[in-house]
Amino acid sequence: MQPLRVSAISFLNTAPLLWDFEHDAPRPEFHLDYTVPSACAEQLRTGAADVGIIPVAAYHAIPDLVVIPEVAIATKRTVRSIVLVSKVPIDEIRNVAADTSSRTSVLLAQLLFRKWHGGDREFISMAPDLSAMLAKCDAALLIGDPALTISRSQYLVYDLAEEWHRLTAKPFVFAFWAVRREAVAQAPADLARIFQQSRDHGLEPANLQQLGREWAPRVGLSEAEVVSYLTANIDYSLDAENLEALEYFSRTAEESGLLAERRPFEFLGQRVPANRS
């Protein structure tokens, strides 16, 4: 049997999710490939991957995906790694240079502007180079590790999840594991548990300390800051509160005209048709 092709993300916030795959004995039933969130989604869409960590927004555009339950990259309030860096107050922003590595982050920013901050802004896709982004636009949308070391004394920095929570009183879910439906038949019967258990092991105190040692020099933070980010800012659950927020975000984006089509969230283990045309 061919190994399942897993598309993973090379950001700090995914490190606990990948603990068993990166620190345990090699798993011949899986083959990992690393990329950015939007590329993970594209690999699932084209069939280049069987399992991937995908932005929530991408799920709605790709048919025949099911979500691995109970695991997510979310935040209850402040995320730190999805930020709008601006030269002017948020209501004065006219255009945004957007790092399009994550479709959900761009959609969230667009929704915040359209619904709560006076209307649409121009979004311009750019590589995540802050100086170049701010030379061209009033603000820059940065995601992932580069956002963690932005100077908050030099710029106005808006944490998008914190802004979402201020306006809605809800947490925010950025991404989750998704599986192509046709790959489920060849997957291990305990596929969901394999990914849930990897997350659980990654969040064990001793393993978090090891992640701190491994990632601190990569992202330019102290070991303590890495552990704090992974425990205080990122929430790795899909609990009832996060599920309700996930539905609310998708529904609100659709009602605001920013999401062309909203698919029901289907989870691995549910009885769903084998294929849909």
C-alpha positions in Angstrom: 0.0 0.0 0.0 1.3 3.4 -0.9 1.9 5.8 2.0 -0.6 8.6 2.6 0.8 11.9 1.3 0.6 14.5 4.0 1.0 18.2 3.2 2.2 20.0 6.3 3.1 23.6 7.2 6.6 24.7 8.2 5.4 27.3 10.8 6.0 27.2 14.5 2.3 26.9 15.3 2.1 23.5 13.6 5.0 22.0 15.6 3.0 20.3 18.3 0.7 18.8 15.7 3.6 17.1 14.0 5.3 15.8 17.1 4.9 12.1 16.4 5.8 12.5 12.8 9.0 14.4 13.4 10.2 13.0 16.8 8.9 9.5 17.0 10.0 6.5 15.0 9.5 6.9 11.2 6.0 6.0 10.1 6.1 4.2 6.7 2.4 4.7 6.2 2.8 8.5 5.9 5.0 10.7 3.7 5.3 14.4 4.7 5.9 17.3 2.5 6.2 20.9 3.8 4.8 24.1 2.3 2.6 27.1 3.2 -1.1 26.9 4.1 -2.5 28.0 0.8 -0.2 25.5 -1.1 -1.4 22.7 1.3 -5.0 23.4 0.1 -3.9 23.4 -3.6 -2.2 20.1 -3.1 -5.4 18.6 -1.7 -7.4 20.2 -4.5 -5.3 18.7 -7.2 -4.8 15.3 -5.5 -1.1 15.8 -5.0 -1.7 15.2 -1.3 -4.1 13.0 0.6 -4.1 14.8 4.0 -3.2 18.5 4.7 -3.4 21.3 7.2 -5.6 23.7 5.3 -6.9 27.2 5.9 -10.6 27.1 6.9 -11.5 29.3 3.9 -10.0 26.8 1.5 -12.2 24.0 2.7 -15.3 25.6 1.2 -13.7 25.7 -2.3 -12.5 22.0 -2.4 -15.1 19.3 -2.8 -14.9 15.9 -1.2 -12.8 16.8 1.9 -13.6 15.6 5.4 -12.1 17.2 8.6 -10.2 15.3 11.2 -12.2 16.0 14.4 -11.0 17.7 17.6 -7.8 19.1 16.1 -7.3 22.7 14.9 -5.0 25.7 14.8 -7.2 28.3 16.6 -7.0 30.9 19.3 -9.4 31.9 22.1 -8.4 35.6 21.9 -4.9 36.8 20.8 -2.9 34.8 18.2 0.2 37.1 17.7 1.1 35.5 14.4 -1.7 36.9 12.2 -1.3 40.7 12.2 -2.0 43.8 10.3 1.0 46.1 10.4 0.0 49.6 9.6 1.4 53.1 9.1 -2.0 54.6 9.9 -5.0 53.8 12.2 -7.0 50.9 11.0 -10.0 53.1 9.8 -7.6 55.2 7.7 -6.1 52.2 5.8 -6.8 52.4 2.0 -4.8 49.5 0.8 -3.2 46.3 2.2 -0.3 44.3 1.0 -1.3 40.8 1.7 0.9 37.8 2.3 -1.4 35.2 0.6 0.1 32.2 2.3 -3.2 31.8 4.2 -6.5 32.4 2.5 -8.3 32.5 5.8 -6.2 35.3 7.2 -6.9 37.4 4.0 -10.6 36.6 4.2 -10.7 37.5 7.9 -9.1 40.9 7.2 -11.5 41.5 4.3 -14.5 40.7 6.5 -13.3 42.9 9.3 -13.0 45.8 6.9 -16.3 45.2 5.1 -18.5 44.5 8.1 -16.9 46.6 10.9 -14.4 49.1 9.6 -16.1 51.1 7.0 -16.0 49.0 3.8 -13.7 47.3 1.4 -10.0 48.1 1.0 -7.7 47.3 -1.9 -5.7 44.1 -1.3 -2.5 43.6 -3.2 -0.7 40.2 -3.2 2.9 40.5 -2.2 5.8 38.4 -0.9 6.1 38.7 3.0 8.7 41.5 3.0 7.5 44.1 5.4 9.6 47.0 4.1 8.5 46.4 0.5 4.9 45.9 1.5 4.8 49.1 3.5 6.6 51.1 0.8 3.7 50.2 -1.5 0.7 50.1 0.8 -0.7 51.7 4.0 -0.7 48.3 5.8 0.7 44.8 5.5 -1.0 41.5 6.4 1.6 39.1 7.8 1.1 35.5 8.9 3.1 32.9 10.6 6.6 33.2 12.1 7.6 36.5 10.5 4.7 38.2 12.4 6.0 37.1 15.8 8.9 39.5 15.8 7.3 42.7 14.4 8.2 45.8 16.3 5.1 47.1 18.1 6.8 50.3 18.9 7.7 51.1 15.3 4.3 50.4 13.8 0.6 50.1 14.6 0.1 46.4 14.9 -3.4 44.9 14.9 -3.8 41.3 16.0 -6.6 40.1 13.7 -7.9 37.4 16.1 -7.9 39.9 18.9 -9.9 42.3 16.8 -12.3 39.5 15.8 -12.8 38.7 19.5 -13.3 42.3 20.4 -16.1 42.6 17.8 -17.7 39.2 18.2 -16.7 37.8 21.6 -15.7 34.6 19.8 -12.5 32.6 19.3 -11.2 32.1 15.9 -10.2 28.9 14.0 -7.6 29.4 11.3 -6.9 25.9 10.0 -7.4 22.2 10.5 -6.4 18.8 9.1 -8.5 17.7 6.1 -8.5 14.4 4.2 -9.5 13.7 0.6 -12.6 11.4 0.8 -11.1 9.0 -1.7 -8.0 8.5 0.5 -10.0 7.5 3.5 -10.5 3.9 2.3 -6.7 3.4 2.2 -6.0 5.2 5.4 -5.4 3.5 8.8 -8.7 2.8 10.6 -7.5 5.0 13.5 -6.4 7.9 11.3 -8.1 10.5 13.4 -6.6 9.2 16.6 -3.1 9.2 15.0 -3.3 12.9 14.4 -5.0 13.7 17.7 -2.4 11.7 19.6 0.4 13.5 17.8 -1.1 16.8 19.0 -1.4 15.5 22.5 2.2 14.3 22.7 3.4 17.6 21.3 1.7 19.5 24.1 3.2 17.5 26.9 5.3 19.8 29.1 8.7 18.1 28.4 8.0 18.1 24.7 7.0 21.7 24.7 10.3 22.6 26.3 12.1 20.6 23.5 10.2 22.5 20.9 11.2 25.7 22.6 14.9 24.7 22.3 14.4 23.7 18.6 12.4 26.6 17.4 13.8 29.6 19.4 16.8 30.2 17.1 14.6 29.6 14.0 12.1 32.3 14.8 14.1 34.7 16.8 12.3 34.3 20.1 13.5 33.0 23.5 12.7 29.4 24.5 10.2 30.8 27.0 8.5 32.9 24.4 8.1 29.9 22.1 6.4 27.9 24.8 4.2 30.8 25.8 3.1 31.3 22.2 2.3 27.6 21.8 0.3 27.4 25.0 -1.2 30.8 25.7 -1.9 32.0 22.1 -2.6 28.9 20.1 -5.5 26.6 20.9 -5.2 23.2 19.3 -8.8 22.0 19.9 -12.0 21.9 18.0 -14.2 22.1 21.1 -17.8 23.2 21.1 -16.9 26.9 21.4 -14.4 26.7 18.5 -16.9 24.8 16.3 -19.5 27.4 16.9 -17.1 30.2 16.0 -16.0 28.3 12.9 -19.6 28.1 11.7 -20.2 31.7 12.5 -17.2 33.0 10.6 -18.1 30.9 7.5 -21.7 32.0 7.6 -20.8 35.7 8.2 -18.3 35.6 5.3 -20.9 34.1 3.0 -23.6 36.6 4.1 -21.1 39.5 3.5 -20.4 38.2 -0.1 -16.8 37.2 0.6 -17.4 33.5 0.4 -18.9 32.3 -2.8 -20.1 29.0 -1.4 -20.3 27.6 2.1 -20.1 23.8 2.5 -21.2 22.0 5.6 -18.3 20.9 7.7 -18.0 17.1 7.5 -15.8 15.1 9.9 -14.0 11.9 9.5 -16.1 9.1 11.0 -19.4 10.6 9.9 -21.4 8.6 7.4 -21.1 10.5 4.2 -21.4 9.5 0.6 -18.3 7.9 -1.0 -18.3 10.4 -3.8 -20.1 13.5 -5.0 -20.3 15.0 -8.5 
